[in-house]
Amino acid sequence: MPQLNPNPWFLTMIITWMTFLLIIQPKLLPFTPTNLPLNKTNTPNKPTPWTWPWT
């Protein structure tokens, strides 16, 4: 069964993960979001009652 043979793809997977961990991830981690959700105020909305036409 050729799908169980990791020989052709294992090196590609390792190189891909090392590229992500060593190059891409450190470049992405310093970015901070511009609008943090903690700065938003939480105002609860009061629901309006539904007027049923048959009552």
Wavefront OBJ file of the C-alpha trace (Angstrom):
o trace
v 0.000 0.000 0.000
v 1.846 3.108 -1.155
v -0.089 5.562 1.044
v 1.541 4.012 4.119
v 5.025 4.694 2.856
v 6.130 8.006 4.458
v 9.398 8.107 2.568
v 8.497 10.528 -0.268
v 6.497 13.028 1.803
v 7.979 12.970 5.271
v 10.904 15.236 4.396
v 8.548 17.688 2.684
v 6.322 17.814 5.755
v 9.288 18.387 8.090
v 10.702 21.176 5.904
v 7.285 22.831 5.695
v 6.779 22.786 9.471
v 10.295 24.035 10.148
v 9.732 26.885 7.702
v 6.541 27.809 9.476
v 7.985 27.551 12.974
v 11.279 29.279 12.341
v 10.483 31.904 9.704
v 6.789 32.658 9.314
v 5.547 32.378 12.892
v 8.041 34.864 14.457
v 7.119 37.405 11.795
v 3.396 37.047 12.507
v 3.506 37.055 16.299
v 4.550 40.720 16.833
v 1.438 42.020 15.104
v -1.249 43.220 17.456
v -4.852 43.763 16.440
v -5.894 47.367 16.050
v -9.307 47.118 17.657
v -9.289 44.932 20.717
v -12.631 43.482 21.813
v -11.869 44.456 25.419
v -12.220 48.153 24.570
v -15.826 47.794 23.489
v -18.576 48.446 25.974
v -21.158 45.790 26.506
v -24.628 47.334 26.448
v -27.449 44.851 26.915
v -30.352 45.309 24.570
v -33.810 45.255 26.056
v -36.040 43.098 23.884
v -39.255 44.596 22.656
v -42.332 42.422 23.072
v -43.822 40.936 19.997
v -47.421 41.951 19.333
v -49.303 38.925 18.148
v -52.046 39.760 15.644
v -54.465 37.126 17.015
v -54.450 38.216 20.661
l 1 2 3 4 5 6 7 8 9 10 11 12 13 14 15 16 17 18 19 20 21 22 23 24 25 26 27 28 29 30 31 32 33 34 35 36 37 38 39 40 41 42 43 44 45 46 47 48 49 50 51 52 53 54 55
